[in-house]
Amino acid sequence: MSQTQAHCNRIARTSGEHCHAYPQLMLGWRGAMDYEFSRGGERLVLGQAAILPSRETHLYLGRGDDSEVLVIDLDDDDPCLTSLEQSCALELRESLFAEPRALRLPPNLIPVVEFATGQLKAARSPEQHALINHQLAVLFVSQFSQLLAQGDMETLRRSRLSAAALDAVIDERLAMPPDNQALAEAMCLGQSQLHLLCQRQFGVTPQQYVMNRRLHWAQYWLTHTRRSVGEIALDIGFADVSSFSRAYRRRLGHPPSEERKASLS
């Protein structure tokens, strides 16, 4: 898929199983459709929506001849979404699409769904249709992000990450750094909650925090031991010295070889 696509998918009484290589938003429009994903089963009707991350297997079953769903397939490389992330300081892959979710839309968004389906069904040139696709993607991604942020605020007010506990989880797995799912499970949080708490407390995403911790140990070993740069790179989960050196230079402003020379002078 070369760019984000919004479309109306007529389900009727069909059923099947899907697994996409891209994230997807599904919004109920006409009739009803039952679906199951890793979080359980839900029914999609007007006023209900679902967030499906990349490669999330889901089953579907149309419940009537009029069953139709508004679907937005989101291309990870779409410049429209990249621009949205940059302008709003969002990390969509780590927050909105971190895990599958079912959502209830507020009443003011239901007319927007009806408006969107009308826009998609209107006769347009290919260029106009592509523009509408991008506009709808931005609209619904931004609205869904806001809904999730509002829903997590109460949890955020009561929650606080322990840096010591987070560091301990990372330190145990330096050679194979934990992904967001492993971190969230260790901290007894959802992935989106972990992301929001990391941003609020430390000003970085969970994976940026993991990288900072890995490079903290690299800097310590470079200045306090005689271990080789290659050995240190492998011990903190890098496949080779060159990728380690690039990451070290990006975060600390100089290569690991300079760190070692300074410690010996």
N, C-alpha and C positions, 0 to 999 in steps of 0.2 A: 504494500500500500504506500503510495507516494505522498498522499496528503490526507488530512482529516476528512472524514466523510460522514455526513448526517443523512439518514434515510428513514423512511417509514417501512417497517417490515411486517407484512401481513402474515400472521401466524395461523389464523383460522383454527382448525382442529388438528393441526399437525403436531408432531413431537420429534424430539431428537436430542443430540448431545453436541456441544460446541466447546472448542478450546482455541482461543485466538492468541496470536503472538503480539497483540497490542491491547492496551487498556480500552475499556468500553463503558459507556453510560447507557443504561436502558431506562426508559420512562414509559409508564403505562399511558395508553391513549384511548383506544376503543376496546371494549370487551374486557376479557381477563386472560391472563397467561400465568400458569404455575411454573416456577423454576426452582431448581435446587443447586446449591453450590456448597463449598466446604463449610460454610457457616449454618447450613440447614436449608429448609424450604420456605418459600414465600410466595405470595400471589401478587402479580403485577396488574394494577388497574390504574385508572386516572387518579392522580394524586400520590402514587407510589413510584419509587425509582430504585435502581440498583447500581452499584459501582462494582465493576469487575476488573481487577488488575490483569496484567498480561499473563497469559497461560493459566488462567483460572477456569478449570473445567466446570461446565454448568449444563444441566438438563432443562428442557423446556417442554411444556404441554399447553397448547391452546385450548381454551374452554368454551369456545363458541365460534360460529361462522364469521363474526365481526371482529375477532381478536386481532388487534394491530398494535404494534409497539414502535415508539420513536427511539431510534438507536443512533448513537454517535460513536463512531470508531475513531480513536485518537492515535494518530501517527506520532511516535516518540520523537521523530526528527522534524515535525512540522514547525516551521519558523514562527507561525502564529502563536503556538504554545510556548515556544522558547521566549518570545517577546513578552508574553504574559508573565512567565516566571521571573524574568529580569525586571520588569517594571513594578511588579507587586512583591518581589522578594519571596516567591513561592518555590517550594521543592515538590512538585506534583508527584514525582515518582516515589518520594519518601513520605508523603502525607496523604493527599487525596486518594492515590492509588496504591497505598501501602497494603491494604487488605480488603477483601470483599465486604460490602455493606449493603443493607437494605435501608432505604430512607423514606420517610413520610414528608411530602412537600408541603410547605405552608400554603394557605389558600391563595395568596397573591401570585404564586408561581403557576397555578393551574391554567389561567388564561394564557400564560407565556408558552406553555406546551401546545395549546390549541393554535396559537399564533404561529409557532414554529412549524407544525405539521402543515398548516395552510401555505406557508412560504415554500416548503419543500415540494408541495404538489402543484404549485403554480408553474405555468409554462415560462421557461427562461432560456437564455443562451447558455452554453457551457461555461463561459466566463462569469456570467451572473450567478450561475448555480454554485460555482467554486467559491465565490465571494460570500454567498449566503451560508455555505458550509462552515467557513471560517468564523463568520460572525456568530453563528449558533454555537460553535464549539467554545468560543471565548465566553459567551453568555452563560452557558450551562456549567462550564468548568468553574468560572468565578462564583456562580451562585452556589454550586455544590460545596466549594471550598469554604464559603462563608457559613453554610449550614453546619458543616462538620465542626468548624471552629467554635460556633455558638454552642453546639451540643457537648463539646469537650471542656467548656469553660469551667463548669462546676467541678469536674474531675481535676482540672489544673489548679483550681483554688485550694483543693484539699491535698494535692500531691506535691511532692518535691523529690527530685532525684538525689540520691547519695553519690557524690563523686567518688568516694572511696569504694562503694559497692560496684559502681560502673567500672572503675579502674581494675578492680579485682577480677571481674568477668573477662575483661580484655587481656589482662596479664596472663591469665590461665591459657589463653589461646593465641598467643602472639604469632606463632608459626602458621596458624590458620585463622586469621582474624574473623571474628563473628560478624555475621550480617545483621540487618535490622531485626529480622525475626528472632534470631537467637538472643540478641540483646533485650528485646521486648519481653520474651519469655523469662529470661533471667531476672528481669526487674518487675515481673508480674504486671505488665502493662500491655495495651494494644500498641501496634507499631505507630499509628498516627499520634497517640498520646505521648509515646517516647519521643517522637520527632518534635512535637510542640514544647515539651518540657526541656529538651535539649536546647532548642532555640531560645526559649525564655530564660533559662538559667545560665547557659554557657555561650550563647550567641553563635552556635554552629549546629550543623546537622549531626545526627548520630554517627554517620560514617566519617565526617570531618573530625569528630571527637576521637573516634577509633584511630584515625591516621595520626592525629596529634599525640596520642598516647604511645603509639608504635615508635614515632620519631623521637619522643622523649627518651625512651629506652636506648634508641640508637645513639643519641647524643651522649647519654651517660656512659655507654660502653666505649664509645670512641675516645672519650676524655679520661676514663678511669681504668681502662684495661688495654691489653695489647692484642685483643682479638682483631682478626682481619676484617676489612670492609665487606668482603664477600660472605664471611661467616655471619656477620651481623645482619646483612641483608636477608639471608635465608632464615635466620632466627626470628625476624619480625614479619615474615610472610611475603617477601618479594621473590619473584622468580629469578631475577638476575641483578647484577650490580648496577647496570645502566638505569633500570627503572627505579631502583632505590635512590640513586644519585639524583635523578630528576625530581623525585618527590622531596628529597631532602633540600635541594636547592630552592624549590618553590616555597617551602615553608620557612626555611631558615636563612635564605639569601646567599648561601654559599654551599659548595659541595662537601661531602663527608671527608674528602681527603684534606681539605683545609682545616676542618675541625681537628683531625688527627695531628696535623703539623703544629697547630697552635697549642695543643696539649703537651707536645714534646719540647716546645721551645722554653 
